[in-house]
Amino acid sequence: MLSLALASMMEEVHALSGALYLLRPDAQMMDMAVKAGLPRAFVAPWERVSVNAPLPVAQAVRERRLVWVGGEEEMARRFPRIAVVLPYPFALAALPVATEGTVYGAVFVTWPGSHPRELSDAEREQLTAGCARLALGMERAAAANQPLEPEPDLLGPPEAERPDTLGAVEAMRLVTRLPYGLVSLDLNGRIGFANAEAAELFGRPVRELLGMVPWVSVPWLNDPMYEDRYRAALLSQQATSFVALRPPGDWLSFRLFPSTTGLTMRISRIRAMAEMAPGPGPGTGTEPSPVRLVTISQLLNLAGALTEAVEVRDVIQLVADQVVPMVGGKALVVLGTRGGRLHVLGHRGYPDPDLVERFDGMPLSEHTPGTQALNTGVPAFFGSRAELEHLYPARRETPAGFAAWAYLPLIASGRPVGTCILAYDEPRDFTTDERAVLASLAGLIALALERAMLYDSKNRLAHALQASLLPHSLARLPGIEAAARYLPAMQGMEIGGDFYDLVPARPLPAAVIGDVQGHNVTAAALMGQIRTGVRAYTTVGQGPQQVMRSTNRLLIDLGSELFASCLYLRLDPARGTAVMARAGHPPPLLRRPDGRVRVLDLAGGPLLGVDAAARYPTTEVSLAPGSVLALYTDGLVESSHVDIEDSLAELGEVLAEYGTRPLTDLADALLRHSAAARERADDVALLLLRAQADS
């Protein structure tokens, strides 16, 4: 079902290649179940992707819409991780496979660079309809408890058909008479045909060439640059060429002509260059090259992904999802150090977590392969359990069910930051090349881990500072019910300058909400000073106008270059009023007892910290029992995709609908339906006040 559906969609829109992903039950990861028209090596970095990854198929699932990328420039701008690995001219469309209530996966299809920059309406409709049909089929399969499994590529190289004998013989004679080499490659780069001249240029009999991948098996072609030309031709469907030095001094010209079924490669000598003195070439050996453990595309994709990993858990997940299957491993443990002891940062693939937890807290002085690799900075490889137990007999007591291990020290900035342990389920002969690749991968992981550990440390400090500066609980005010929410920005250090407070002063209590410019430690520290100042000025009996003027002068006297918005209320529940002063802050919303909601048009002054002589006029607002005031910072209503007037109108509708519910439920509803739920680039503070009737 899956292969036919994908092939049908590609045929309808004349696409070159495509793939279909299935969403896992946890709705966090997708696995490639079907591919068509592309070699596995092209899509290997994305056989398993996170729903949160910056990739078109992931975005299509997250946003439940078609994602279109019209060319290589747009790909580089929007999805640089793909552009680094596939820097070729092609267009791509990604769509979710989903019914009204369930997402089953995603599909992407590609076209060569000759496709128009815009997706046509007909193509959009055909792809959308194809995904809808596929989703219904998957829904029926799920209802019938029919599991969906990976399927073969129906558009792959077809089996050889028996040709007309006379035509085949004459064609063979024609090709044999050509004065240059002619080679047929399938989509995976394997040689399916080579004439005698090609065999002479390669220096091998034709029978040895058949089934061989030139840039893997021919030493002087084993260079990523040559493989890149093959990938470029296949993906862009445009002819490409390159020149290569065949030892000891023969320069050859290669020209590749692609189609949807493979490539034709023409090889010829370059006489003028052959007469020149040979320079350094990609390789001059004649021995067979080993199969690559990691392709250049996988390495580039991993490097790009690691640069985007923010927290330690992100790094662990990337290593588990990409590095472990890439090198044939089955399990992973990443260890760090703290206070002279090992600390388990994360692990994947171990059936018994207790086998991993025994590392946690282990002194670095213990004689174990993990501590040894960390202390010496030298990787250790054990191809069998016998090799491991020979050096570390204590390992006999804790069999882990694995047969080979690689202990890789993670060295960053000249110091050890941890150890990466890869476990294999079968004995393994770690070749010199494989050890070098694993050591190089460890270097990439170490840099990402060091950066992530630093971020986590700063983040913990920032959260502790934020928690200490905001009120742990709201003060109880007579005649007033209150609830508050604070959400940090999704960017930066997740700390900001938004604040709120209730001050139980006499004779009348007060409420305040504000927003210091920026979301960093400096903004948070200044927020704490402003909040303390407001409480002090309120406690000594200053009125709303005076409190704002005093706080403004405080901010200027502190010499800060940051500004702050603020909304201050003096509450009088007995009279049913609130006197407000505003300094450049968004206007509050008021829900009256009859359910009507309006945006309060308050008089106000400039932002705090701008003008030492600024004045802040006040406005008195009626606050009858049952009325609800919604005070908020701009992060709740501002979004790059929604006009602020529309955000306020939507917020008012939610306030009207949920206004009679408990304030905690109302606060959650406002956050759930706000601009912050779609895009939280700024901090959000929300303070709700409900006037209560006298008891």
Secondary structure as GFF3:
##gff-version 3
##sequence-region A 1 695
A	DSSP	alpha_helix	2	13	.	.	.	ID=ss1
A	DSSP	beta_strand	17	23	.	.	.	ID=ss2
A	DSSP	beta_strand	29	36	.	.	.	ID=ss3
A	DSSP	alpha_helix	40	43	.	.	.	ID=ss4
A	DSSP	three_ten_helix	44	46	.	.	.	ID=ss5
A	DSSP	beta_strand	48	50	.	.	.	ID=ss6
A	DSSP	alpha_helix	56	63	.	.	.	ID=ss7
A	DSSP	beta_strand	67	69	.	.	.	ID=ss8
A	DSSP	alpha_helix	72	78	.	.	.	ID=ss9
A	DSSP	alpha_helix	80	85	.	.	.	ID=ss10
A	DSSP	beta_strand	90	98	.	.	.	ID=ss11
A	DSSP	beta_strand	103	112	.	.	.	ID=ss12
A	DSSP	alpha_helix	121	143	.	.	.	ID=ss13
A	DSSP	alpha_helix	165	177	.	.	.	ID=ss14
A	DSSP	beta_strand	181	185	.	.	.	ID=ss15
A	DSSP	beta_strand	191	194	.	.	.	ID=ss16
A	DSSP	alpha_helix	196	202	.	.	.	ID=ss17
A	DSSP	alpha_helix	206	209	.	.	.	ID=ss18
A	DSSP	alpha_helix	214	217	.	.	.	ID=ss19
A	DSSP	three_ten_helix	219	221	.	.	.	ID=ss20
A	DSSP	alpha_helix	224	236	.	.	.	ID=ss21
A	DSSP	beta_strand	240	246	.	.	.	ID=ss22
A	DSSP	beta_strand	250	259	.	.	.	ID=ss23
A	DSSP	beta_strand	262	269	.	.	.	ID=ss24
A	DSSP	alpha_helix	271	274	.	.	.	ID=ss25
A	DSSP	alpha_helix	296	308	.	.	.	ID=ss26
A	DSSP	alpha_helix	312	318	.	.	.	ID=ss27
A	DSSP	pi_helix	319	323	.	.	.	ID=ss28
A	DSSP	alpha_helix	324	326	.	.	.	ID=ss29
A	DSSP	beta_strand	331	338	.	.	.	ID=ss30
A	DSSP	beta_strand	341	348	.	.	.	ID=ss31
A	DSSP	alpha_helix	354	357	.	.	.	ID=ss32
A	DSSP	alpha_helix	369	376	.	.	.	ID=ss33
A	DSSP	beta_strand	380	382	.	.	.	ID=ss34
A	DSSP	alpha_helix	385	391	.	.	.	ID=ss35
A	DSSP	three_ten_helix	393	397	.	.	.	ID=ss36
A	DSSP	beta_strand	404	412	.	.	.	ID=ss37
A	DSSP	beta_strand	415	424	.	.	.	ID=ss38
A	DSSP	alpha_helix	432	469	.	.	.	ID=ss39
A	DSSP	beta_strand	480	487	.	.	.	ID=ss40
A	DSSP	beta_strand	497	503	.	.	.	ID=ss41
A	DSSP	beta_strand	510	516	.	.	.	ID=ss42
A	DSSP	alpha_helix	521	539	.	.	.	ID=ss43
A	DSSP	alpha_helix	544	557	.	.	.	ID=ss44
A	DSSP	beta_strand	564	572	.	.	.	ID=ss45
A	DSSP	beta_strand	577	583	.	.	.	ID=ss46
A	DSSP	beta_strand	589	591	.	.	.	ID=ss47
A	DSSP	beta_strand	597	599	.	.	.	ID=ss48
A	DSSP	beta_strand	618	622	.	.	.	ID=ss49
A	DSSP	beta_strand	628	632	.	.	.	ID=ss50
A	DSSP	three_ten_helix	634	636	.	.	.	ID=ss51
A	DSSP	alpha_helix	644	658	.	.	.	ID=ss52
A	DSSP	alpha_helix	663	672	.	.	.	ID=ss53
A	DSSP	alpha_helix	675	678	.	.	.	ID=ss54
A	DSSP	beta_strand	684	691	.	.	.	ID=ss55
###
